[in-house]
Amino acid sequence: MQELVSNNLKQVRKRIELASAVAGRASDAVKLLAVSKTMPAQAVREAYAAGQTAFGENYIQEGVDKIASLADLPLEWHCIGPIQSNKSKLVAENFAWVHSVDRLKIAERLSAQRPAHLPPLQICLQVNVDGGQNKSGVAPQDLLALALAVAKLPHLQLRGLMTIPEPADNEAQTRAVHRQAKELLDGLNKAGLKLDTLSMGMTSDLEAAIAEGSTCVRVGTAIFGVRS
Ligand SMILES: *Cc1c(COP(=O)(O)O)cnc(C)c1O
């Protein structure tokens, strides 16, 4: 398993480098977030041994348990899944980043519950660019108001946007969603915010996402294998 995760990571890093080169972007312009949801803590240790330090978790309780059992390692934990109100405190206390904020109420709770001894929680707003029905995310027309409100919260630092395109039949369709996310980010910056993060691209669409300006790809399957 050790060797498998290590080889997979090498392959993914190569994909990111190649896609960045093709897009004419610097090779360090895209951060790799290893999505370890449903994977045992041991798999995270193996990825860490292969040089990976940033990890993403979807399910709050599972993530918090894993974070506790890996507290001996200097890892950076990102929450990328939906947050119910009754789980916001766990998120505020345990994670460095949250990519999945789509409501002011959750942002307010995260800010109020962020422990004073920790740095501000780094926030991306999840935006539902393509209007997928069963998906979390703020609608594009509500994004500016949410971003301006979240940017004012004291214990959060608004960094950018996250999006998950609906599965599409062709790459052009997926890329169009990535492009719209980039345009939304640019729009927020024109409105005076200072955002540097565009979290998009997973195992199947990371090249397309990088071509359209992703600064953070969230990759699970290509690193840890297929989830059961
Ligand atoms: C599971 C998940 C990923 C990783 O997906 P893969 O296709 O396994 O790379 C990325 N982002 C989010 C929000 C996820 O839930």
The ligand as an SDF file (V2000), in Angstrom:
LIG
                    3D

 15 15  0  0  0  0  0  0  0  0999 V2000
  -14.6910   13.1470   -2.8310 C   0  0  0  0  0  0  0  0  0  0  0  0
  -14.4110   14.5570   -3.1880 C   0  0  0  0  0  0  0  0  0  0  0  0
  -13.2830   14.8990   -3.9500 C   0  0  0  0  0  0  0  0  0  0  0  0
  -12.3290   13.8830   -4.5350 C   0  0  0  0  0  0  0  0  0  0  0  0
  -12.9260   13.2180   -5.6160 O   0  0  0  0  0  0  0  0  0  0  0  0
  -12.1210   12.1590   -6.4990 P   0  0  0  0  0  0  0  0  0  0  0  0
  -12.9520   12.0410   -7.7160 O   0  0  0  0  0  0  0  0  0  0  0  0
  -12.0370   10.8970   -5.7100 O   0  0  0  0  0  0  0  0  0  0  0  0
  -10.7800   12.7230   -6.7840 O   0  0  0  0  0  0  0  0  0  0  0  0
  -13.0460   16.2450   -4.1780 C   0  0  0  0  0  0  0  0  0  0  0  0
  -13.8720   17.2100   -3.6960 N   0  0  0  0  0  0  0  0  0  0  0  0
  -14.9640   16.9100   -2.9840 C   0  0  0  0  0  0  0  0  0  0  0  0
  -15.8200   18.0170   -2.4760 C   0  0  0  0  0  0  0  0  0  0  0  0
  -15.2740   15.5840   -2.7230 C   0  0  0  0  0  0  0  0  0  0  0  0
  -16.3790   15.3020   -2.0260 O   0  0  0  0  0  0  0  0  0  0  0  0
  1  2  1  0
  2  3  1  0
  2 14  2  0
  3  4  1  0
  3 10  2  0
  4  5  1  0
  5  6  1  0
  6  7  2  0
  6  8  1  0
  6  9  1  0
 10 11  1  0
 11 12  2  0
 12 13  1  0
 12 14  1  0
 14 15  1  0
M  END
$$$$
